[in-house]
């Protein structure tokens, strides 16, 4: 039994050739690109949304709460299906100039990733803003800071530093969640592994190799955020 298992595993290893390595590389580039763009755009959207989420006016914070509640309360895969397939049902979209963009899977996929990560990041930043020491706010007001200056110079810089540990988890989650990209024909890391598996019928090498790549990327992100925490949260240690 053990000898048969070893024979299968060793036979799987024979498929790690130049062609398959290049296919994995293309999947890696696509995964990193998707995750980077989704996190970047999501963070840009989340900053003003988090500020609005802390507003005392319900007509500002209410819609933002609804948005974050919906996107944090539903699976990312369902959101992707709704956006990917739902675009085609918009009246006139296929006859407009926008169809050139939305007919490919990349844009709907990126929109789904951005909206999802922005929702989580908004709540992370909102919690960090709420934790701003009241003494810092009073000191800024005593110096004559306007409400806008209090937000941009006191609350946000402080909140962004405190949010680093929680945000690192969101980054890693987004990396792992990106594996669903292959369900809409995008060849990411998981899609590349699926292609290799279907071509060579080699489940061990294809999926274990990709799992190892995800593991390396995760450890690299953990290390990066640990260094950032040591730099920007040194005063709290």
ROSE-4610 file (N, C-alpha, C; in Angstrom, 1 decimal, always signed):
// ROSE-4610
residu = [X/X/X/X/X/X/X/X/X/X/X/X/X/X/X/X/X/X/X/X/X/X/X/X/X/X/X/X/X/X/X/X/X/X/X/X/X/X/X/X/X/X/X/X/X/X/X/X/X/X/X/X/X/X/X/X/X/X/X/X/X/X/X/X/X/X/X/X/X/X/X/X/X/X/X/X/X/X/X/X/X/X/X/X/X/X/X/X/X/X/X/X/X/X/X/X/X/X/X/X/X/X/X/X/X/X/X/X/X/X/X/X/X/X/X/X/X/X/X/X/X/X/X/X/X/X/X/X/X/X/X/X/X/X/X/X/X/X/X/X/X/X/X/X/X/X/X/X/X/X/X/X/X/X/X/X/X/X/X/X/X/X/X/X/X/X/X/X/X/X/X/X/X/X/X/X/X/X/X/X/X/X/X/X/X/X/X/X/X/X/X/X/X/X/X/X/X/X/X/X/X/X/X/X/X/X/X/X/X/X/X/X/X/X/X/X/X/X/X/X/X/X/X/X/X/X/X/X/X/X/X/X/X/X/X/X/X/X/X/X/X/X/X/X/X/X/X/X/X/X/X/X/X/X/X/X/X/X/X/X/X/X/X/X/X/X/X/X/X/X/X/X/X/X/X/X/X/X/X/X/X/X/X/X/X/X/X/X/X/X/X/X/X/X/X/X/X/X/X/X/X/X/X/X/X/X/X/X/X/X/X/X/X/X/X/X/X/X/X/X/X/X/X/X/X/X/X/X/X/X/X/X/X/X/X/X/X/X/X/X/X/X/X/X/X/X/X/X/X/X/X/X/X/X/X/X/X/X/X/X/X/X/X/X/X/X/X/X/X/X/X/X/X/X/X/X/X/X/X/X/X/X/X/X/X/X/X/X/X/X/X/X/X/X/X/X/X/X/X/X/X/X/X/X/X/X/X/X/X/X/X/X/X/X/X/X/X/X/X/X/X/X/X/X/X/X/X/X/X/X/X/X/X/X/X/X/X/X/X/X/X/X/X/X/X/X/X/X/X/X/X/X/X/X/X/X/X/X/X/X/X/X/X/X/X/X/X/X/X/X/X/X/X/X/X/X/X/X/X/X/X/X/X/X/X/X/X/X/X/X/X/X/X/X/X/X/X/X/X/X/X/X/X/X/X/X/X/X/X/X/X/X/X/X/X/X/X/X/X/X/X/X/X/X/X/X/X/X/X/X/X/X/X/X/X/X/X/X/X/X/X/X/X/X/X/X/X/X/X/X/X/X/X/X/X/X/X/X/X/X/X/X/X/X/X/X/X/X/X/X/X/X/X/X/X/X/X/X/X/X/X/X/X/X/X/X/X/X/X/X/X/X/X/X/X/X/X/X/X/X/X/X/X/X/X/X/X/X/X/X/X/X/X/X/X/X/X/X/X/X/X/X/X/X/X/X/X/X/X/X/X/X/X/X/X/X/X/X/X/X/X/X/X/X/X/X/X/X/X/X/X/X/X/X/X/X/X/X/X/X/X/X/X/X/X/X/X/X/X/X/X/X/X/X/X/X/X/X/X/X/X/X/X/X/X/X/X/X/X/X/X/X/X/X/X/X/X/X/X/X/X/X/X/X/X/X/X/X/X/X/X]
num = [1/1/1/2/2/2/3/3/3/4/4/4/5/5/5/6/6/6/7/7/7/8/8/8/9/9/9/10/10/10/11/11/11/12/12/12/13/13/13/14/14/14/15/15/15/16/16/16/17/17/17/18/18/18/19/19/19/20/20/20/21/21/21/22/22/22/23/23/23/24/24/24/25/25/25/26/26/26/27/27/27/28/28/28/29/29/29/30/30/30/31/31/31/32/32/32/33/33/33/34/34/34/35/35/35/36/36/36/37/37/37/38/38/38/39/39/39/40/40/40/41/41/41/42/42/42/43/43/43/44/44/44/45/45/45/46/46/46/47/47/47/48/48/48/49/49/49/50/50/50/51/51/51/52/52/52/53/53/53/54/54/54/55/55/55/56/56/56/57/57/57/58/58/58/59/59/59/60/60/60/61/61/61/62/62/62/63/63/63/64/64/64/65/65/65/66/66/66/67/67/67/68/68/68/69/69/69/70/70/70/71/71/71/72/72/72/73/73/73/74/74/74/75/75/75/76/76/76/77/77/77/78/78/78/79/79/79/80/80/80/81/81/81/82/82/82/83/83/83/84/84/84/85/85/85/86/86/86/87/87/87/88/88/88/89/89/89/90/90/90/91/91/91/92/92/92/93/93/93/94/94/94/95/95/95/96/96/96/97/97/97/98/98/98/99/99/99/100/100/100/101/101/101/102/102/102/103/103/103/104/104/104/105/105/105/106/106/106/107/107/107/108/108/108/109/109/109/110/110/110/111/111/111/112/112/112/113/113/113/114/114/114/115/115/115/116/116/116/117/117/117/118/118/118/119/119/119/120/120/120/121/121/121/122/122/122/123/123/123/124/124/124/125/125/125/126/126/126/127/127/127/128/128/128/129/129/129/130/130/130/131/131/131/132/132/132/133/133/133/134/134/134/135/135/135/136/136/136/137/137/137/138/138/138/139/139/139/140/140/140/141/141/141/142/142/142/143/143/143/144/144/144/145/145/145/146/146/146/147/147/147/148/148/148/149/149/149/150/150/150/151/151/151/152/152/152/153/153/153/154/154/154/155/155/155/156/156/156/157/157/157/158/158/158/159/159/159/160/160/160/161/161/161/162/162/162/163/163/163/164/164/164/165/165/165/166/166/166/167/167/167/168/168/168/169/169/169/170/170/170/171/171/171/172/172/172/173/173/173/174/174/174/175/175/175/176/176/176/177/177/177/178/178/178/179/179/179/180/180/180/181/181/181/182/182/182/183/183/183/184/184/184/185/185/185/186/186/186/187/187/187/188/188/188/189/189/189/190/190/190/191/191/191/192/192/192/193/193/193/194/194/194/195/195/195/196/196/196/197/197/197/198/198/198/199/199/199/200/200/200/201/201/201/202/202/202/203/203/203/204/204/204/205/205/205/206/206/206/207/207/207/208/208/208/209/209/209/210/210/210/211/211/211/212/212/212/213/213/213/214/214/214/215/215/215/216/216/216/217/217/217/218/218/218/219/219/219/220/220/220/221/221/221/222/222/222/223/223/223/224/224/224/225/225/225/226/226/226/227/227/227/228/228/228/229/229/229/230/230/230/231/231/231/232/232/232/233/233/233/234/234/234/235/235/235/236/236/236/237/237/237]
x = [+0.8/+0.0/+0.9/+1.9/+2.8/+3.6/+4.0/+4.7/+3.9/+2.6/+1.7/+1.6/+1.4/+1.3/+2.5/+3.7/+5.0/+5.1/+4.7/+4.8/+3.9/+2.7/+1.8/+2.4/+2.9/+3.5/+4.7/+5.5/+6.7/+6.4/+5.3/+4.9/+4.3/+3.6/+3.1/+4.2/+5.3/+6.4/+7.0/+6.8/+7.4/+6.8/+5.6/+4.9/+5.5/+6.3/+6.9/+8.0/+7.6/+8.5/+8.4/+9.1/+9.2/+7.8/+7.0/+5.7/+4.8/+4.7/+3.8/+4.3/+5.6/+6.1/+5.7/+5.8/+5.4/+3.9/+3.1/+1.7/+1.4/+2.1/+2.0/+2.4/+3.5/+4.0/+2.9/+2.3/+1.2/+0.0/-0.3/-1.3/-0.9/+0.4/+0.9/+0.8/+1.2/+1.2/-0.3/-1.2/-2.6/-3.2/-2.8/-3.3/-2.7/-1.4/-0.8/-1.4/-1.6/-2.2/-3.6/-4.4/-5.8/-5.9/-5.1/-5.1/-4.6/-3.5/-3.0/-3.9/-4.5/-5.5/-6.7/-7.2/-8.4/-8.2/-7.0/-6.7/-6.4/-5.7/-5.4/-6.7/-7.5/-8.8/-9.7/-9.8/-10.6/-10.2/-8.9/-8.5/-8.8/-8.6/-8.9/-10.4/-11.3/-12.7/-13.1/-12.4/-12.7/-12.4/-11.4/-11.0/-12.2/-12.7/-13.8/-15.1/-15.3/-16.5/-16.4/-15.2/-15.0/-15.3/-14.8/-15.1/-16.6/-17.2/-18.7/-19.4/-18.9/-19.5/-19.5/-18.6/-18.5/-19.3/-20.0/-20.8/-22.0/-22.4/-23.5/-24.8/-24.7/-25.9/-26.3/-27.5/-27.9/-28.0/-28.2/-28.4/-27.0/-25.9/-24.6/-24.1/-24.2/-23.7/-24.6/-26.0/-26.9/-26.7/-26.6/-26.3/-25.0/-24.0/-22.7/-22.8/-23.5/-23.8/-24.5/-25.5/-26.2/-25.2/-24.4/-23.4/-22.5/-21.9/-20.9/-21.7/-22.9/-23.6/-23.9/-24.3/-24.6/-23.4/-22.3/-21.1/-20.3/-20.5/-19.8/-20.7/-22.0/-22.9/-23.3/-22.7/-22.9/-21.6/-21.6/-20.3/-19.8/-18.5/-17.8/-18.2/-18.3/-18.6/-20.0/-20.9/-22.3/-22.2/-21.5/-21.3/-20.7/-19.7/-19.1/-20.1/-20.9/-21.8/-22.9/-23.3/-24.3/-23.8/-22.5/-21.9/-21.6/-21.0/-20.5/-21.6/-22.6/-23.8/-24.8/-24.9/-25.9/-25.7/-24.4/-24.1/-24.8/-24.8/-25.4/-26.9/-27.6/-29.0/-29.4/-28.4/-28.6/-29.1/-30.2/-30.8/-29.8/-29.5/-28.7/-27.2/-26.8/-25.3/-24.5/-25.1/-24.4/-24.3/-25.1/-25.0/-24.2/-23.7/-23.0/-21.5/-20.8/-19.3/-18.8/-19.6/-19.1/-19.0/-19.7/-19.7/-18.3/-17.5/-16.1/-15.3/-15.7/-15.0/-15.6/-16.9/-17.6/-17.8/-17.6/-17.7/-16.6/-15.5/-14.4/-14.7/-14.2/-14.4/-13.6/-12.5/-11.6/-12.2/-13.0/-13.5/-14.6/-15.6/-16.6/-15.9/-14.9/-14.2/-13.5/-12.8/-12.2/-13.2/-14.3/-15.3/-15.8/-16.1/-16.5/-15.5/-14.2/-13.2/-13.1/-13.1/-13.0/-14.1/-15.4/-16.5/-16.5/-16.0/-15.9/-14.9/-13.7/-12.6/-12.8/-13.4/-13.7/-14.7/-15.7/-16.6/-15.9/-15.1/-14.4/-13.4/-12.7/-11.7/-12.4/-13.6/-14.3/-14.6/-15.1/-15.4/-14.1/-13.0/-11.8/-11.3/-11.4/-11.0/-11.9/-13.2/-14.2/-13.9/-13.6/-13.3/-12.0/-11.0/-9.8/-10.0/-10.9/-11.2/-11.9/-12.8/-13.6/-12.6/-11.5/-10.6/-9.6/-9.7/-8.8/-9.0/-7.9/-8.0/-8.7/-9.6/-10.3/-9.4/-8.4/-7.4/-6.7/-6.4/-5.8/-6.7/-8.0/-9.0/-9.1/-9.2/-9.3/-8.1/-6.9/-5.7/-5.7/-6.2/-6.2/-7.2/-8.4/-9.4/-8.9/-8.1/-7.5/-6.5/-5.9/-4.9/-5.7/-7.0/-7.8/-7.9/-7.7/-7.9/-9.4/-9.7/-11.0/-11.4/-12.7/-13.1/-12.4/-12.2/-11.6/-10.1/-9.4/-8.1/-7.9/-8.9/-8.9/-9.0/-9.8/-9.9/-8.6/-8.1/-7.0/-5.7/-5.5/-4.2/-4.1/-5.3/-5.3/-5.9/-7.2/-7.9/-7.4/-7.3/-6.9/-5.5/-4.5/-3.1/-3.0/-3.7/-3.7/-4.4/-5.6/-6.4/-5.7/-5.0/-4.3/-3.2/-2.6/-1.5/-2.2/-3.2/-3.8/-4.5/-4.9/-5.7/-4.7/-3.4/-2.5/-2.7/-2.8/-3.0/-4.2/-5.3/-6.6/-6.6/-6.0/-5.9/-5.0/-4.0/-3.2/-4.0/-4.9/-5.8/-6.7/-7.1/-8.0/-7.2/-5.9/-5.0/-4.8/-4.6/-4.4/-5.7/-6.8/-8.1/-8.3/-8.0/-8.2/-7.3/-6.1/-5.2/-5.8/-6.3/-6.9/-8.2/-9.0/-10.3/-10.1/-9.0/-8.8/-8.8/-8.7/-8.7/-10.0/-11.1/-12.3/-12.4/-11.3/-11.3/-11.4/-11.0/-11.0/-12.4/-13.4/-14.8/-15.4/-14.8/-15.3/-14.2/-13.5/-12.5/-11.2/-11.0/-9.7/-8.7/-7.5/-6.5/-5.5/-5.9/-5.0/-4.2/-3.7/-2.9/-3.8/-5.0/-5.8/-6.3/-6.6/-7.0/-5.9/-4.6/-3.5/-3.3/-3.5/-3.4/-4.5/-5.7/-6.8/-6.5/-5.9/-5.5/-4.5/-3.5/-2.5/-3.1/-4.0/-4.6/-5.4/-6.2/-7.0/-6.2/-5.0/-4.1/-3.3/-2.9/-2.0/-2.6/-3.8/-4.4/-3.4/-2.9/-1.9/-2.3/-3.2/-3.7/-2.6/-1.7/-0.8/+0.1/+0.8/+1.8/+1.1/+0.0/-0.7/-1.2/-1.9/-2.6/-1.6/-0.7/+0.2/+1.2/+1.6/+2.6/+1.9/+0.7/+0.0/-0.2/-0.5/-0.7/+0.6/+1.7/+3.0/+3.3/+2.8/+3.0/+2.2/+0.9/+0.0/+0.7/+1.2/+1.9/+3.0/+3.9/+5.0/+4.5/+3.5/+2.9/+2.4/+1.7/+1.1/+2.2/+3.2/+4.3/+5.0/+5.1/+5.8/+4.9/+3.6/+2.7/+2.7/+2.8/+2.8/+4.1/+5.2/+6.5/+6.5/+5.9/+5.8/+5.0/+3.9/+3.0/+3.6/+4.4/+5.1/+6.1/+6.8/+7.8/+7.1/+6.0/+5.2/+4.7/+4.2/+3.8/+4.9/+6.1/+7.2/+7.6/+7.4/+7.8/+6.8/+5.5/+4.5/+3.7/+3.9/+3.2/+4.3/+5.5/+6.5/+6.2/+5.4/+5.1/+4.1/+3.4/+2.4/+3.0/+4.2/+4.8/+5.4]
y = [-1.2/+0.0/+1.3/+1.3/+2.4/+2.6/+1.4/+1.5/+2.1/+1.7/+2.3/+3.8/+4.2/+5.6/+6.4/+5.8/+6.5/+6.5/+5.4/+5.4/+6.5/+6.7/+7.7/+9.1/+9.3/+10.6/+11.0/+10.0/+10.2/+10.4/+9.7/+10.0/+11.4/+11.9/+13.2/+14.2/+14.0/+14.9/+15.1/+14.2/+14.3/+15.4/+15.9/+16.9/+18.3/+18.5/+19.8/+20.1/+20.4/+20.8/+22.3/+22.7/+24.1/+24.7/+23.9/+24.3/+24.5/+23.6/+23.7/+24.8/+24.9/+26.0/+27.4/+27.6/+28.8/+29.1/+28.0/+28.1/+28.5/+27.9/+28.3/+29.8/+30.2/+31.6/+32.6/+32.2/+33.1/+33.2/+32.1/+32.1/+32.9/+32.8/+33.6/+35.1/+35.5/+36.9/+37.4/+36.6/+37.0/+37.1/+36.2/+36.2/+37.5/+37.7/+38.9/+40.2/+40.2/+41.4/+41.7/+40.7/+40.8/+41.2/+40.6/+40.9/+42.3/+42.7/+44.0/+45.1/+45.0/+46.0/+46.0/+44.9/+44.9/+45.5/+45.2/+45.8/+47.3/+47.7/+49.1/+49.9/+49.5/+50.3/+50.2/+49.0/+48.8/+49.7/+49.8/+50.7/+52.2/+52.6/+54.0/+54.2/+53.3/+53.5/+53.4/+52.5/+52.3/+53.5/+54.3/+55.4/+56.4/+56.9/+57.9/+57.2/+55.9/+55.2/+55.0/+54.7/+54.5/+55.9/+57.0/+58.3/+58.5/+58.2/+58.4/+57.5/+56.3/+55.3/+55.8/+56.6/+57.2/+58.4/+58.9/+60.1/+59.9/+61.0/+61.0/+61.2/+61.5/+61.7/+60.3/+59.8/+58.5/+58.4/+59.5/+59.5/+59.4/+59.5/+59.3/+57.9/+57.6/+56.3/+55.1/+55.4/+54.3/+53.6/+54.3/+53.6/+52.8/+53.4/+52.7/+51.4/+51.5/+50.3/+49.2/+49.6/+48.6/+48.0/+48.8/+48.2/+47.2/+47.6/+46.7/+45.5/+45.6/+44.5/+43.5/+43.9/+43.0/+42.3/+43.0/+42.4/+41.6/+41.9/+41.0/+39.8/+39.9/+38.9/+37.9/+38.1/+37.1/+36.6/+35.4/+34.8/+35.6/+35.7/+36.3/+35.6/+34.3/+33.6/+34.0/+34.2/+34.6/+36.0/+36.9/+38.3/+38.3/+37.4/+37.3/+36.8/+35.8/+35.3/+36.4/+37.1/+38.2/+39.3/+39.7/+40.8/+40.3/+39.1/+38.5/+38.2/+37.5/+37.2/+38.3/+39.1/+40.1/+41.2/+41.5/+42.6/+42.3/+41.1/+40.8/+41.1/+41.2/+41.4/+42.9/+43.8/+45.2/+45.6/+46.2/+46.6/+47.5/+47.1/+48.0/+47.9/+47.1/+47.1/+46.4/+45.4/+44.7/+45.6/+46.6/+47.5/+48.8/+48.9/+50.1/+49.9/+51.0/+50.9/+50.2/+50.1/+49.5/+48.0/+47.4/+46.0/+45.5/+46.4/+46.0/+45.7/+46.4/+46.2/+45.0/+45.0/+44.0/+42.6/+42.5/+41.2/+40.2/+40.7/+39.9/+39.7/+38.6/+38.2/+39.1/+39.7/+40.3/+41.5/+42.4/+43.5/+43.2/+42.4/+42.0/+41.3/+40.5/+39.8/+40.9/+41.8/+42.9/+43.7/+44.0/+44.8/+44.0/+42.7/+41.9/+41.9/+41.7/+41.7/+43.1/+44.1/+45.5/+45.8/+45.5/+45.8/+45.0/+43.7/+42.9/+43.3/+43.5/+43.9/+45.3/+46.2/+47.6/+47.5/+46.6/+46.5/+46.1/+45.0/+44.6/+45.7/+46.3/+47.3/+48.5/+48.9/+50.0/+49.7/+48.5/+48.2/+48.2/+47.7/+47.6/+49.1/+50.0/+51.3/+52.1/+51.8/+52.4/+52.1/+50.8/+50.4/+51.1/+51.3/+51.9/+53.4/+54.0/+55.4/+55.6/+54.7/+54.8/+54.7/+54.0/+53.8/+55.0/+56.0/+57.2/+57.8/+57.9/+58.5/+59.9/+60.1/+61.3/+62.5/+62.2/+63.2/+63.8/+63.0/+63.5/+64.4/+64.1/+64.9/+66.3/+66.2/+67.4/+68.3/+67.7/+68.5/+69.2/+68.5/+69.1/+70.2/+70.0/+71.1/+72.3/+72.0/+73.1/+74.0/+73.3/+74.0/+74.7/+74.6/+75.3/+74.5/+73.2/+72.4/+72.3/+72.4/+72.3/+70.8/+70.5/+69.0/+68.3/+68.9/+68.2/+67.9/+68.9/+68.7/+67.6/+67.5/+66.5/+65.1/+65.0/+63.7/+63.3/+64.3/+64.0/+64.0/+64.7/+64.8/+64.0/+63.7/+63.0/+61.6/+61.6/+60.3/+59.3/+59.7/+58.8/+58.2/+59.1/+58.5/+57.5/+57.9/+57.0/+55.7/+55.8/+54.7/+53.7/+54.3/+53.4/+52.6/+53.2/+52.4/+51.3/+51.6/+50.6/+49.5/+49.8/+48.9/+47.8/+48.0/+47.1/+45.6/+45.2/+43.8/+43.2/+43.9/+43.4/+43.5/+44.5/+44.6/+43.5/+43.1/+42.1/+40.8/+40.5/+39.3/+39.5/+40.7/+40.9/+40.7/+41.2/+41.0/+39.5/+38.7/+37.3/+36.6/+37.0/+36.5/+36.8/+38.0/+38.3/+37.5/+37.2/+36.3/+34.9/+34.4/+33.0/+33.0/+34.1/+34.2/+34.3/+34.8/+35.0/+33.7/+32.6/+31.3/+31.0/+31.8/+31.5/+32.2/+32.9/+33.6/+32.6/+31.4/+30.4/+29.9/+30.2/+29.8/+30.6/+31.8/+32.6/+32.7/+31.7/+31.5/+32.2/+32.9/+33.6/+32.5/+32.5/+31.5/+32.1/+32.0/+32.3/+31.1/+31.1/+30.0/+28.7/+28.8/+27.7/+27.2/+28.2/+27.8/+27.1/+27.5/+26.9/+25.4/+25.3/+23.9/+23.0/+23.6/+22.8/+22.4/+23.3/+23.0/+21.9/+22.0/+20.9/+19.6/+19.6/+18.4/+17.8/+18.6/+18.0/+17.5/+18.1/+17.7/+16.5/+16.3/+15.2/+14.3/+14.6/+13.7/+13.5/+14.6/+14.6/+15.5/+15.0/+15.9/+16.3/+15.3/+15.6/+16.8/+16.7/+17.7/+19.1/+19.0/+20.3/+21.1/+20.4/+21.2/+21.4/+20.4/+20.6/+21.7/+21.8/+22.8/+24.2/+24.3/+25.6/+25.9/+24.9/+25.2/+25.7/+25.2/+25.6/+27.1/+27.5/+28.9/+29.8/+29.4/+30.2/+30.3/+29.2/+29.3/+30.2/+30.2/+31.2/+32.6/+32.9/+34.2/+34.7/+33.8/+34.1/+34.4/+33.6/+33.9/+35.2/+35.5/+36.8/+38.0/+37.9/+38.9/+39.1/+37.9/+38.0/+38.7/+38.3/+39.0/+40.5/+40.8/+42.3/+43.0/+42.5/+43.3/+43.3/+42.2/+42.2/+43.3/+43.5/+44.6/+46.0/+46.1/+47.4/+47.7/+46.6/+46.8/+47.2/+46.6/+46.9/+48.4/+48.9/+50.3/+51.3/+51.0/+52.0/+51.8/+50.7/+50.4/+50.2/+50.7/+50.5/+51.2/+52.3/+53.0/+52.3/+51.3/+50.5/+49.2/+48.9/+47.6/+47.8]
z = [+0.0/+0.0/+0.0/+0.9/+1.0/-0.3/-0.9/-2.2/-3.3/-3.3/-4.4/-4.2/-3.0/-2.7/-3.1/-2.8/-3.2/-4.7/-5.4/-6.9/-7.5/-6.9/-7.4/-7.2/-6.0/-5.7/-6.5/-6.7/-7.5/-9.0/-9.4/-10.8/-11.0/-10.0/-10.0/-10.1/-9.4/-9.4/-10.8/-11.7/-13.0/-13.8/-13.4/-14.2/-13.9/-12.9/-12.6/-13.6/-14.8/-15.9/-16.2/-17.2/-17.6/-17.9/-18.7/-19.1/-17.9/-17.0/-15.8/-14.9/-14.7/-13.8/-14.4/-15.7/-16.3/-16.1/-16.2/-16.0/-14.5/-13.6/-12.2/-12.0/-12.7/-12.6/-13.0/-14.1/-14.6/-13.6/-13.0/-12.0/-10.8/-10.4/-9.2/-9.5/-10.7/-11.1/-11.0/-11.6/-11.6/-10.1/-9.3/-7.9/-7.2/-7.3/-6.6/-7.1/-8.4/-9.1/-8.5/-8.5/-8.1/-6.6/-5.8/-4.3/-4.1/-4.7/-4.5/-4.9/-6.1/-6.6/-5.7/-5.3/-4.5/-3.1/-2.5/-1.2/-1.3/-2.4/-2.6/-2.8/-3.7/-4.0/-2.8/-2.2/-1.0/+0.2/+0.4/+1.5/+1.2/-0.1/-0.4/-0.2/-0.5/-0.3/+1.2/+1.9/+3.3/+4.2/+3.9/+4.8/+4.9/+3.8/+4.0/+4.5/+4.2/+4.7/+6.2/+6.7/+8.1/+8.9/+8.3/+8.9/+8.9/+7.8/+7.7/+8.7/+8.9/+9.8/+11.2/+11.6/+12.9/+13.1/+12.0/+12.1/+13.0/+13.7/+14.6/+13.8/+12.5/+11.6/+11.0/+11.3/+10.8/+9.3/+8.7/+7.2/+6.5/+7.3/+6.8/+7.2/+8.5/+9.0/+8.6/+8.5/+8.2/+6.9/+5.8/+4.5/+4.5/+5.2/+5.2/+6.1/+7.2/+8.0/+7.2/+6.4/+5.6/+4.6/+4.0/+3.0/+3.7/+4.8/+5.5/+6.0/+6.5/+7.0/+5.9/+4.7/+3.6/+3.2/+2.9/+2.4/+3.4/+4.7/+5.7/+6.1/+5.7/+6.1/+5.0/+3.8/+2.7/+2.2/+1.7/+1.2/+0.0/-0.1/-1.2/-2.5/-2.5/-3.8/-4.3/-3.4/-3.8/-4.4/-3.7/-4.2/-5.6/-5.8/-7.1/-8.2/-7.9/-8.8/-9.2/-8.2/-8.4/-9.4/-9.1/-9.9/-11.3/-11.3/-12.6/-13.6/-13.0/-13.9/-14.0/-12.9/-12.9/-13.9/-14.2/-15.1/-16.5/-16.9/-18.2/-18.3/-17.2/-17.1/-17.0/-17.0/-17.0/-18.4/-18.5/-19.8/-20.5/-21.7/-22.6/-22.4/-21.4/-21.1/-22.2/-22.9/-24.0/-25.2/-25.3/-26.5/-26.2/-25.0/-24.6/-24.6/-24.5/-24.5/-23.3/-22.2/-21.0/-21.1/-22.1/-22.3/-22.7/-23.3/-23.6/-22.4/-21.3/-20.0/-19.2/-19.2/-18.3/-18.9/-20.2/-20.8/-20.4/-20.0/-19.4/-17.9/-17.4/-16.0/-15.1/-15.5/-14.6/-13.9/-14.6/-13.9/-12.9/-13.3/-12.2/-11.0/-11.3/-10.2/-9.3/-9.9/-9.1/-8.3/-8.9/-8.2/-7.0/-7.1/-6.0/-4.9/-5.3/-4.3/-3.6/-4.3/-3.8/-2.8/-3.2/-2.3/-1.1/-1.2/+0.0/+1.0/+0.5/+1.4/+1.9/+1.2/+1.7/+2.8/+2.8/+3.9/+5.2/+5.1/+6.3/+6.8/+5.9/+6.3/+6.9/+6.4/+7.0/+8.4/+8.8/+10.2/+11.0/+10.4/+11.2/+11.5/+10.5/+10.8/+11.7/+11.6/+12.4/+13.9/+14.2/+15.5/+16.0/+15.2/+15.5/+15.8/+15.0/+15.2/+16.5/+16.8/+18.1/+19.3/+19.1/+20.3/+20.4/+19.6/+19.8/+21.2/+22.0/+23.3/+23.3/+24.2/+24.2/+24.5/+25.3/+25.7/+24.4/+23.4/+22.2/+21.5/+21.5/+20.8/+21.5/+22.8/+23.6/+23.4/+23.4/+23.2/+21.8/+20.8/+19.5/+19.4/+20.1/+20.1/+20.9/+21.9/+22.7/+21.9/+20.9/+20.0/+18.9/+18.9/+17.8/+16.5/+16.6/+15.4/+15.0/+13.7/+13.2/+13.2/+13.2/+13.1/+12.0/+10.9/+9.8/+10.1/+10.8/+11.2/+12.2/+13.1/+14.2/+13.5/+12.5/+11.8/+11.0/+10.2/+9.3/+10.0/+11.1/+11.8/+13.1/+13.7/+15.0/+14.9/+14.5/+14.5/+13.5/+12.2/+11.1/+11.3/+11.5/+11.6/+12.8/+13.9/+15.1/+14.8/+14.2/+13.9/+12.9/+11.9/+10.9/+11.6/+12.5/+13.3/+14.1/+14.9/+15.7/+14.9/+13.7/+12.9/+12.2/+12.3/+11.6/+11.9/+13.2/+13.5/+12.9/+13.0/+12.5/+11.0/+10.4/+8.9/+8.3/+9.0/+8.5/+8.3/+9.2/+9.0/+7.8/+7.5/+6.4/+5.1/+5.1/+3.9/+3.6/+4.7/+4.5/+4.1/+4.7/+4.2/+2.8/+2.3/+0.9/+0.0/+0.4/-0.4/-0.5/+0.6/+0.5/-0.3/-0.1/-0.8/-2.3/-2.7/-4.1/-4.9/-4.2/-4.9/-5.6/-5.3/-5.9/-7.3/-7.7/-9.0/-10.2/-9.9/-11.0/-11.4/-10.5/-10.8/-12.0/-12.2/-13.3/-14.4/-14.6/-15.7/-15.6/-14.5/-14.3/-13.9/-14.5/-14.2/-13.1/-11.9/-10.8/-10.4/-9.1/-8.7/-8.6/-8.0/-7.9/-9.3/-10.2/-11.6/-12.3/-12.1/-12.7/-12.2/-10.8/-10.3/-10.8/-11.0/-11.6/-13.1/-13.8/-15.2/-15.2/-14.4/-14.3/-13.9/-12.9/-12.5/-13.6/-14.3/-15.4/-16.6/-16.8/-17.9/-17.6/-16.4/-16.0/-15.0/-14.5/-13.4/-12.3/-11.8/-10.8/-9.6/-8.7/-7.7/-6.6/-6.3/-5.2/-5.6/-6.7/-7.1/-7.3/-8.1/-8.5/-7.3/-6.5/-5.4/-4.2/-3.9/-2.8/-3.2/-4.4/-4.9/-4.7/-5.1/-4.9/-3.5/-2.7/-1.2/-0.6/-1.1/-0.6/-1.0/-2.2/-2.6/-1.7/-1.5/-0.6/+0.8/+1.2/+2.6/+2.6/+1.6/+1.5/+1.5/+0.7/+0.6/+1.9/+2.6/+3.9/+4.9/+5.0/+5.9/+5.6/+4.3/+3.9/+4.4/+4.2/+4.7/+6.2/+6.9/+8.4/+8.8/+8.2/+8.5/+8.2/+7.1/+6.7/+7.7/+8.1/+9.1/+10.5/+10.8/+12.1/+12.2/+11.1/+11.0/+11.1/+10.4/+10.4/+11.8/+12.5/+13.9/+14.8/+14.6/+15.5/+15.3/+14.0/+13.7/+14.2/+13.9/+14.2/+15.5/+16.1/+17.4/+18.5/+18.3/+19.3/+20.6/+20.6/+21.8/+22.7/+22.1/+22.8/+23.4/+23.0/+23.5/+24.9]
